[in-house]
Amino acid sequence: MSLMIDLHSHSNISDGMLSPVELIEHAAMHRVDVLALTDHDDTSGLKIAAIEAERWGLQLINGVEISVTWKKRTLHIVGLKINPDFPPLKAGLEKIRAGRHIRAEGMAAGLDKIGITGSLKGAYEYAKEGIISRTHFARFLVSTGYAKDNKSVFKNYLVKGKPGYFEHEWASLEDAVSWIVGSGGVAVIAHPGRYDLGRTNMLLLLEEFRALGGTAIEVVTGSHTVDQYVEFAKYAHQFGLKASQGSDYHGKGLSYMEMGRLPALPSNCEPVWQGWAEIDVAESNAE
């Protein structure tokens, strides 16, 4: 019996809809055996998620998704099997979260200029106790009738060249990888198919990432097409990187893919989870 392994998901600690407890329950109900909670720039949901995962007999992997600026582009690096209490990681994430508030104020100012007022307060109402993100602005703009759905919000208001876009410098690739690896974790390039880097920059990114200590790349993920599974499996092989997979689940209506529906990695991939104790436990539980 093959395990359902999902190494990329979000709770409402960042921009997901479900609380960490609800997310674990949702994963268990969708027959996920091993789940990584990888909230954006925040690890505060991991402890409560671990308690709930034990209750459901689900293997939880401590994770995070770190916002990175590389060649003036925003990328995301997932950390798996991290120690959330590692001081440099804690301090780095805290700095990123402070930057998110500065960006949110800049986004709101841009929307104010075109007559969309109250967006900062509105976005924070969706963020609740978690970090503030563009998704929270999107929910506010949909709820107030400025757009029909999140996709059209991003296209018309929040991407480069649009009124709600605000240039922001995130962590460096070097810092993000060093925080993850220094904490005992594994650094993974998240959903590489979403970055539109072109072949030359993709090769440069993979070379630099590997040189810094990165060891894996998401091959199968919610936003990738079948052709991209094949493409990034080839890149993984070319650079000697392991392959990861994850739904990138955020909640109903906000996700590319439902939990429990991930296809298997291409057969030529070396799974990032090979040799993990959590996999042995999950296999034992599934017997």
Contacts in CASP RR format, 6 or more apart in sequence:
PFRMAT RR
TARGET T0000
AUTHOR 0000-0000-0000
METHOD contacts of the structure
MODEL  1
MSLMIDLHSHSNISDGMLSPVELIEHAAMHRVDVLALTDHDDTSGLKIAA
IEAERWGLQLINGVEISVTWKKRTLHIVGLKINPDFPPLKAGLEKIRAGR
HIRAEGMAAGLDKIGITGSLKGAYEYAKEGIISRTHFARFLVSTGYAKDN
KSVFKNYLVKGKPGYFEHEWASLEDAVSWIVGSGGVAVIAHPGRYDLGRT
NMLLLLEEFRALGGTAIEVVTGSHTVDQYVEFAKYAHQFGLKASQGSDYH
GKGLSYMEMGRLPALPSNCEPVWQGWAEIDVAESNAE
1 286 0 8 1.000
1 287 0 8 1.000
2 264 0 8 1.000
3 33 0 8 1.000
3 34 0 8 1.000
3 279 0 8 1.000
3 282 0 8 1.000
3 283 0 8 1.000
3 286 0 8 1.000
4 30 0 8 1.000
4 31 0 8 1.000
4 32 0 8 1.000
4 33 0 8 1.000
4 34 0 8 1.000
4 260 0 8 1.000
4 262 0 8 1.000
5 32 0 8 1.000
5 33 0 8 1.000
5 34 0 8 1.000
5 245 0 8 1.000
5 246 0 8 1.000
5 262 0 8 1.000
5 271 0 8 1.000
5 273 0 8 1.000
5 279 0 8 1.000
5 282 0 8 1.000
6 27 0 8 1.000
6 32 0 8 1.000
6 34 0 8 1.000
6 35 0 8 1.000
6 36 0 8 1.000
6 245 0 8 1.000
6 246 0 8 1.000
6 247 0 8 1.000
6 249 0 8 1.000
6 259 0 8 1.000
6 260 0 8 1.000
6 262 0 8 1.000
7 34 0 8 1.000
7 35 0 8 1.000
7 36 0 8 1.000
7 38 0 8 1.000
7 61 0 8 1.000
7 78 0 8 1.000
7 80 0 8 1.000
7 188 0 8 1.000
7 244 0 8 1.000
7 245 0 8 1.000
7 246 0 8 1.000
7 272 0 8 1.000
7 273 0 8 1.000
8 36 0 8 1.000
8 38 0 8 1.000
8 65 0 8 1.000
8 78 0 8 1.000
8 190 0 8 1.000
8 191 0 8 1.000
8 218 0 8 1.000
8 221 0 8 1.000
8 244 0 8 1.000
8 245 0 8 1.000
8 246 0 8 1.000
8 247 0 8 1.000
8 248 0 8 1.000
8 249 0 8 1.000
9 23 0 8 1.000
9 27 0 8 1.000
9 35 0 8 1.000
9 36 0 8 1.000
9 37 0 8 1.000
9 38 0 8 1.000
9 246 0 8 1.000
9 247 0 8 1.000
9 248 0 8 1.000
9 249 0 8 1.000
9 259 0 8 1.000
10 16 0 8 1.000
10 23 0 8 1.000
10 37 0 8 1.000
10 38 0 8 1.000
10 39 0 8 1.000
10 40 0 8 1.000
10 65 0 8 1.000
10 248 0 8 1.000
10 249 0 8 1.000
10 250 0 8 1.000
10 251 0 8 1.000
11 18 0 8 1.000
11 19 0 8 1.000
11 20 0 8 1.000
11 22 0 8 1.000
11 23 0 8 1.000
11 37 0 8 1.000
11 39 0 8 1.000
11 45 0 8 1.000
11 49 0 8 1.000
12 18 0 8 1.000
12 19 0 8 1.000
12 20 0 8 1.000
12 128 0 8 1.000
12 130 0 8 1.000
13 20 0 8 1.000
13 39 0 8 1.000
13 42 0 8 1.000
13 44 0 8 1.000
13 45 0 8 1.000
13 129 0 8 1.000
13 130 0 8 1.000
13 131 0 8 1.000
14 39 0 8 1.000
14 40 0 8 1.000
14 41 0 8 1.000
14 42 0 8 1.000
14 65 0 8 1.000
14 130 0 8 1.000
14 131 0 8 1.000
14 133 0 8 1.000
15 40 0 8 1.000
15 131 0 8 1.000
15 133 0 8 1.000
15 135 0 8 1.000
15 136 0 8 1.000
15 250 0 8 1.000
15 254 0 8 1.000
16 23 0 8 1.000
16 135 0 8 1.000
16 250 0 8 1.000
16 251 0 8 1.000
16 254 0 8 1.000
17 250 0 8 1.000
17 251 0 8 1.000
17 252 0 8 1.000
17 254 0 8 1.000
18 26 0 8 1.000
18 251 0 8 1.000
20 37 0 8 1.000
20 45 0 8 1.000
20 46 0 8 1.000
20 48 0 8 1.000
20 49 0 8 1.000
20 52 0 8 1.000
21 48 0 8 1.000
21 49 0 8 1.000
21 52 0 8 1.000
23 37 0 8 1.000
23 49 0 8 1.000
23 249 0 8 1.000
24 35 0 8 1.000
24 49 0 8 1.000
24 52 0 8 1.000
24 53 0 8 1.000
24 56 0 8 1.000
24 58 0 8 1.000
24 60 0 8 1.000
25 52 0 8 1.000
25 56 0 8 1.000
26 249 0 8 1.000
26 259 0 8 1.000
27 35 0 8 1.000
27 58 0 8 1.000
27 259 0 8 1.000
27 260 0 8 1.000
28 56 0 8 1.000
28 57 0 8 1.000
28 58 0 8 1.000
30 258 0 8 1.000
30 259 0 8 1.000
30 260 0 8 1.000
30 261 0 8 1.000
31 260 0 8 1.000
32 58 0 8 1.000
32 259 0 8 1.000
32 260 0 8 1.000
33 58 0 8 1.000
33 59 0 8 1.000
33 282 0 8 1.000
33 285 0 8 1.000
33 286 0 8 1.000
34 58 0 8 1.000
34 59 0 8 1.000
34 60 0 8 1.000
34 61 0 8 1.000
34 273 0 8 1.000
34 278 0 8 1.000
34 279 0 8 1.000
34 282 0 8 1.000
35 53 0 8 1.000
35 58 0 8 1.000
35 59 0 8 1.000
35 60 0 8 1.000
35 61 0 8 1.000
36 60 0 8 1.000
36 61 0 8 1.000
36 62 0 8 1.000
36 63 0 8 1.000
36 78 0 8 1.000
36 80 0 8 1.000
36 246 0 8 1.000
37 45 0 8 1.000
37 46 0 8 1.000
37 49 0 8 1.000
37 60 0 8 1.000
37 61 0 8 1.000
37 62 0 8 1.000
37 63 0 8 1.000
38 63 0 8 1.000
38 64 0 8 1.000
38 65 0 8 1.000
38 78 0 8 1.000
38 79 0 8 1.000
38 80 0 8 1.000
39 45 0 8 1.000
39 63 0 8 1.000
39 64 0 8 1.000
39 65 0 8 1.000
39 131 0 8 1.000
40 64 0 8 1.000
40 65 0 8 1.000
40 66 0 8 1.000
40 67 0 8 1.000
40 76 0 8 1.000
40 131 0 8 1.000
40 133 0 8 1.000
41 64 0 8 1.000
41 65 0 8 1.000
41 66 0 8 1.000
41 67 0 8 1.000
41 93 0 8 1.000
41 96 0 8 1.000
41 97 0 8 1.000
41 100 0 8 1.000
41 131 0 8 1.000
42 64 0 8 1.000
42 93 0 8 1.000
42 97 0 8 1.000
42 130 0 8 1.000
42 131 0 8 1.000
43 62 0 8 1.000
43 63 0 8 1.000
43 64 0 8 1.000
43 82 0 8 1.000
43 84 0 8 1.000
43 89 0 8 1.000
43 90 0 8 1.000
43 93 0 8 1.000
46 60 0 8 1.000
46 62 0 8 1.000
46 63 0 8 1.000
46 84 0 8 1.000
49 60 0 8 1.000
50 60 0 8 1.000
50 62 0 8 1.000
53 59 0 8 1.000
53 60 0 8 1.000
57 285 0 8 1.000
59 278 0 8 1.000
59 279 0 8 1.000
59 281 0 8 1.000
59 282 0 8 1.000
60 278 0 8 1.000
61 80 0 8 1.000
61 81 0 8 1.000
61 276 0 8 1.000
61 278 0 8 1.000
62 80 0 8 1.000
62 81 0 8 1.000
62 82 0 8 1.000
62 83 0 8 1.000
62 84 0 8 1.000
63 78 0 8 1.000
63 79 0 8 1.000
63 80 0 8 1.000
63 81 0 8 1.000
63 82 0 8 1.000
63 84 0 8 1.000
64 78 0 8 1.000
64 79 0 8 1.000
64 82 0 8 1.000
64 84 0 8 1.000
64 89 0 8 1.000
64 93 0 8 1.000
64 180 0 8 1.000
65 76 0 8 1.000
65 77 0 8 1.000
65 78 0 8 1.000
65 79 0 8 1.000
65 190 0 8 1.000
66 76 0 8 1.000
66 77 0 8 1.000
66 78 0 8 1.000
66 79 0 8 1.000
66 93 0 8 1.000
66 96 0 8 1.000
66 170 0 8 1.000
66 171 0 8 1.000
66 176 0 8 1.000
66 179 0 8 1.000
66 180 0 8 1.000
67 74 0 8 1.000
67 76 0 8 1.000
67 96 0 8 1.000
67 170 0 8 1.000
67 171 0 8 1.000
68 74 0 8 1.000
68 75 0 8 1.000
68 76 0 8 1.000
68 77 0 8 1.000
68 170 0 8 1.000
68 171 0 8 1.000
68 172 0 8 1.000
68 173 0 8 1.000
68 176 0 8 1.000
69 75 0 8 1.000
69 168 0 8 1.000
69 169 0 8 1.000
69 170 0 8 1.000
69 171 0 8 1.000
69 172 0 8 1.000
70 172 0 8 1.000
70 173 0 8 1.000
70 205 0 8 1.000
71 201 0 8 1.000
73 195 0 8 1.000
73 197 0 8 1.000
74 170 0 8 1.000
75 173 0 8 1.000
75 189 0 8 1.000
75 190 0 8 1.000
75 195 0 8 1.000
75 205 0 8 1.000
76 189 0 8 1.000
76 190 0 8 1.000
76 191 0 8 1.000
77 173 0 8 1.000
77 176 0 8 1.000
77 177 0 8 1.000
77 180 0 8 1.000
77 187 0 8 1.000
77 188 0 8 1.000
77 189 0 8 1.000
77 190 0 8 1.000
78 187 0 8 1.000
78 188 0 8 1.000
78 189 0 8 1.000
78 190 0 8 1.000
78 218 0 8 1.000
78 244 0 8 1.000
79 180 0 8 1.000
79 185 0 8 1.000
79 186 0 8 1.000
79 187 0 8 1.000
79 188 0 8 1.000
80 185 0 8 1.000
80 186 0 8 1.000
80 188 0 8 1.000
80 216 0 8 1.000
80 244 0 8 1.000
80 272 0 8 1.000
81 184 0 8 1.000
81 185 0 8 1.000
81 186 0 8 1.000
81 276 0 8 1.000
82 89 0 8 1.000
82 180 0 8 1.000
82 183 0 8 1.000
82 184 0 8 1.000
82 185 0 8 1.000
83 89 0 8 1.000
83 183 0 8 1.000
83 184 0 8 1.000
83 185 0 8 1.000
84 90 0 8 1.000
84 183 0 8 1.000
86 179 0 8 1.000
86 182 0 8 1.000
86 183 0 8 1.000
86 184 0 8 1.000
88 178 0 8 1.000
88 179 0 8 1.000
88 182 0 8 1.000
88 183 0 8 1.000
89 179 0 8 1.000
89 180 0 8 1.000
89 182 0 8 1.000
89 183 0 8 1.000
92 171 0 8 1.000
92 175 0 8 1.000
92 179 0 8 1.000
93 179 0 8 1.000
95 171 0 8 1.000
96 170 0 8 1.000
96 171 0 8 1.000
97 131 0 8 1.000
99 168 0 8 1.000
100 131 0 8 1.000
100 132 0 8 1.000
100 133 0 8 1.000
101 132 0 8 1.000
102 168 0 8 1.000
103 132 0 8 1.000
103 166 0 8 1.000
103 168 0 8 1.000
104 120 0 8 1.000
104 123 0 8 1.000
104 124 0 8 1.000
104 132 0 8 1.000
104 137 0 8 1.000
105 120 0 8 1.000
106 164 0 8 1.000
106 166 0 8 1.000
107 119 0 8 1.000
107 120 0 8 1.000
107 134 0 8 1.000
107 137 0 8 1.000
107 158 0 8 1.000
107 164 0 8 1.000
107 165 0 8 1.000
107 166 0 8 1.000
108 118 0 8 1.000
108 119 0 8 1.000
108 120 0 8 1.000
108 123 0 8 1.000
108 137 0 8 1.000
109 166 0 8 1.000
110 163 0 8 1.000
110 164 0 8 1.000
110 166 0 8 1.000
111 117 0 8 1.000
111 119 0 8 1.000
111 137 0 8 1.000
111 157 0 8 1.000
111 163 0 8 1.000
111 164 0 8 1.000
112 118 0 8 1.000
112 119 0 8 1.000
113 163 0 8 1.000
114 163 0 8 1.000
116 141 0 8 1.000
116 144 0 8 1.000
116 146 0 8 1.000
116 157 0 8 1.000
116 163 0 8 1.000
119 137 0 8 1.000
119 140 0 8 1.000
119 141 0 8 1.000
122 136 0 8 1.000
122 140 0 8 1.000
123 132 0 8 1.000
123 136 0 8 1.000
123 137 0 8 1.000
123 139 0 8 1.000
123 140 0 8 1.000
124 132 0 8 1.000
124 136 0 8 1.000
125 140 0 8 1.000
126 135 0 8 1.000
126 136 0 8 1.000
126 139 0 8 1.000
126 140 0 8 1.000
127 133 0 8 1.000
127 136 0 8 1.000
134 154 0 8 1.000
134 158 0 8 1.000
135 150 0 8 1.000
135 250 0 8 1.000
135 254 0 8 1.000
137 153 0 8 1.000
137 157 0 8 1.000
137 158 0 8 1.000
137 164 0 8 1.000
138 147 0 8 1.000
138 150 0 8 1.000
138 153 0 8 1.000
138 154 0 8 1.000
138 158 0 8 1.000
139 150 0 8 1.000
141 147 0 8 1.000
141 153 0 8 1.000
141 157 0 8 1.000
142 148 0 8 1.000
142 149 0 8 1.000
142 150 0 8 1.000
142 153 0 8 1.000
146 153 0 8 1.000
146 157 0 8 1.000
147 153 0 8 1.000
147 156 0 8 1.000
147 157 0 8 1.000
150 254 0 8 1.000
155 162 0 8 1.000
156 162 0 8 1.000
157 163 0 8 1.000
157 164 0 8 1.000
157 165 0 8 1.000
158 164 0 8 1.000
158 165 0 8 1.000
159 165 0 8 1.000
171 179 0 8 1.000
173 205 0 8 1.000
173 208 0 8 1.000
173 209 0 8 1.000
173 212 0 8 1.000
174 212 0 8 1.000
176 187 0 8 1.000
177 187 0 8 1.000
177 209 0 8 1.000
177 212 0 8 1.000
177 213 0 8 1.000
177 214 0 8 1.000
178 212 0 8 1.000
180 186 0 8 1.000
180 187 0 8 1.000
181 187 0 8 1.000
181 213 0 8 1.000
181 214 0 8 1.000
186 214 0 8 1.000
186 215 0 8 1.000
186 216 0 8 1.000
186 242 0 8 1.000
186 272 0 8 1.000
187 209 0 8 1.000
187 212 0 8 1.000
187 213 0 8 1.000
187 214 0 8 1.000
187 215 0 8 1.000
187 216 0 8 1.000
188 214 0 8 1.000
188 215 0 8 1.000
188 216 0 8 1.000
188 217 0 8 1.000
188 218 0 8 1.000
188 244 0 8 1.000
188 272 0 8 1.000
189 205 0 8 1.000
189 206 0 8 1.000
189 209 0 8 1.000
189 216 0 8 1.000
189 217 0 8 1.000
189 218 0 8 1.000
190 218 0 8 1.000
190 221 0 8 1.000
190 248 0 8 1.000
191 218 0 8 1.000
191 221 0 8 1.000
191 222 0 8 1.000
191 223 0 8 1.000
191 224 0 8 1.000
191 248 0 8 1.000
192 202 0 8 1.000
192 205 0 8 1.000
192 217 0 8 1.000
192 218 0 8 1.000
192 232 0 8 1.000
192 235 0 8 1.000
193 223 0 8 1.000
193 224 0 8 1.000
193 228 0 8 1.000
193 232 0 8 1.000
194 223 0 8 1.000
195 202 0 8 1.000
197 205 0 8 1.000
202 235 0 8 1.000
206 217 0 8 1.000
206 235 0 8 1.000
206 238 0 8 1.000
206 239 0 8 1.000
206 241 0 8 1.000
207 239 0 8 1.000
210 239 0 8 1.000
210 240 0 8 1.000
210 241 0 8 1.000
214 241 0 8 1.000
215 241 0 8 1.000
215 242 0 8 1.000
215 272 0 8 1.000
216 236 0 8 1.000
216 241 0 8 1.000
216 242 0 8 1.000
216 243 0 8 1.000
216 244 0 8 1.000
216 272 0 8 1.000
217 232 0 8 1.000
217 235 0 8 1.000
217 236 0 8 1.000
217 239 0 8 1.000
217 241 0 8 1.000
217 242 0 8 1.000
217 243 0 8 1.000
217 244 0 8 1.000
218 224 0 8 1.000
218 232 0 8 1.000
218 243 0 8 1.000
218 244 0 8 1.000
218 245 0 8 1.000
218 246 0 8 1.000
219 229 0 8 1.000
219 232 0 8 1.000
219 233 0 8 1.000
219 236 0 8 1.000
219 243 0 8 1.000
219 244 0 8 1.000
219 245 0 8 1.000
219 265 0 8 1.000
219 266 0 8 1.000
219 269 0 8 1.000
220 229 0 8 1.000
220 243 0 8 1.000
220 245 0 8 1.000
220 246 0 8 1.000
220 262 0 8 1.000
220 263 0 8 1.000
220 264 0 8 1.000
220 265 0 8 1.000
220 266 0 8 1.000
221 245 0 8 1.000
221 246 0 8 1.000
221 247 0 8 1.000
221 248 0 8 1.000
221 256 0 8 1.000
222 246 0 8 1.000
222 247 0 8 1.000
222 248 0 8 1.000
222 255 0 8 1.000
222 256 0 8 1.000
222 257 0 8 1.000
222 262 0 8 1.000
223 248 0 8 1.000
223 256 0 8 1.000
224 232 0 8 1.000
229 263 0 8 1.000
229 265 0 8 1.000
229 266 0 8 1.000
230 266 0 8 1.000
232 243 0 8 1.000
233 243 0 8 1.000
233 265 0 8 1.000
233 266 0 8 1.000
233 268 0 8 1.000
233 269 0 8 1.000
235 241 0 8 1.000
236 242 0 8 1.000
236 243 0 8 1.000
236 269 0 8 1.000
236 270 0 8 1.000
237 268 0 8 1.000
237 269 0 8 1.000
242 269 0 8 1.000
242 270 0 8 1.000
242 271 0 8 1.000
242 272 0 8 1.000
242 274 0 8 1.000
243 265 0 8 1.000
243 266 0 8 1.000
243 269 0 8 1.000
243 270 0 8 1.000
243 271 0 8 1.000
243 272 0 8 1.000
244 271 0 8 1.000
244 272 0 8 1.000
244 273 0 8 1.000
245 262 0 8 1.000
245 265 0 8 1.000
246 262 0 8 1.000
247 255 0 8 1.000
247 256 0 8 1.000
247 257 0 8 1.000
247 258 0 8 1.000
247 259 0 8 1.000
247 260 0 8 1.000
247 261 0 8 1.000
247 262 0 8 1.000
248 255 0 8 1.000
248 256 0 8 1.000
248 257 0 8 1.000
249 255 0 8 1.000
249 257 0 8 1.000
249 258 0 8 1.000
249 259 0 8 1.000
265 271 0 8 1.000
273 279 0 8 1.000
END
